[in-house]
Amino acid sequence: MRHRILFPLCAALASSLFCAPLRAELPPEVLAKNRWMELTRADFDAELQRVPPNLRYEFATSPRRVQTVLNAMLVTKTLAAQAKAHGTRAGPLDAKATAGREADRALASAELKRIEADAAAAFDKNKAAYEAKAKEIYDVNRNDYMTPEEVRLSDVAVLVKSRGDEAAKQRAAEARAKIVSGEDFAAVAREYSDDPVSRDKGGALPFVTAKGMAPALAKSVFQMKSIGEVSEPIRAPSAYHVVRLEERRAPQQKPLGSARFDHAGAAAAVHRRAARSADPGDPRGSGAAAQPARDRRARQSRRPEGVPRAARAEAPAEIEMTSRGASAA
């Protein structure tokens, strides 16, 4: 019964990777096919055996997990087939993998290295042209090369879970009343704050962007206008906050000449995408399975080297803890 459920799910997900005319020609046991390889139900069943038995059925009935596995298998088997066609050999550390899935992985890894080496060599022949293209990317997308606005705060965080909403709000209001009446912020933070890291520093926090904070907290904090301004208690998901704005850094344009803009790397990414799109058998050049990696490389080609992604633009540990735990997740 389970196999009757699982197989249609696998087939439906795998078929989404290919065009309709090709799907119509697939035999019943073939989940996916390109000019390099076939991905069969037996291949998927063998991969499923790697999952602990008690988790296997739950895993196999999750469309997201099945799609992830099928995509990975598709890329690995295609690259392994290309490696054989191109005479690519696995490296010394991979030579022990002589059969099955592990052998495919070893060959796929070696083929990826070959593709990158060929792309790098081709790039070097036209380096000036690709660097010019990278400059064009920078000029067209200048807003992508801005440092985000940052603020530095002092914070009193009062947890809701341990006290209840109303009691936590009242405690935060008491702390604010003492601060605005002239008491030392650091002393009040040490007395009232439930964030053990910032509390020991008198509530002092490092610079942080809006994306490094809980949205509810960031909205109120970035509306503050004056240095030294003390907020009303701000309700975040796990705590009430009383913050004082200590310093603000405006967004800054990063110059092209800055070492943080890797224009050569951006140009190389442009070249690699062009090279892969020319080969319909390259799993990273076309197809749904390749899309996430391709999109990620495209985004990387437009971002200065050394500048964190927005998702990575979080502040140090005490702010991360504030966002997820004691102060403001």
Secondary structure, DSSP 8 states (H G I E B T S, - for coil): -HHHHHHHHHHHHHHTTS-HHHHHT--TTEEEE-SS-EEEHHHHHHHHTTS-HHHHHHHHT-HHHHHHHHHHHHHHHHHHHHHHHHT----GGGTT--SHHHHHHHHHHHHHHHHHHHHHHHHHHTHHHHHHHHHHHHHHTGGGGEE--EEEEEEEEEESTTT-HHHHHHHHHHHHHHHHTT--HHHHHHHH---HHHHTTTTB---EEGGGS-HHHHHHHTT--STT-B---EE-SSEEEEEEEEEEE--EE--TTSTT--HHHHHHHHHHHHHHHT-TT-TTTSSGGGHHHHHHHHHHHTS-TT---GGG----HHHHHHHHSTTT-
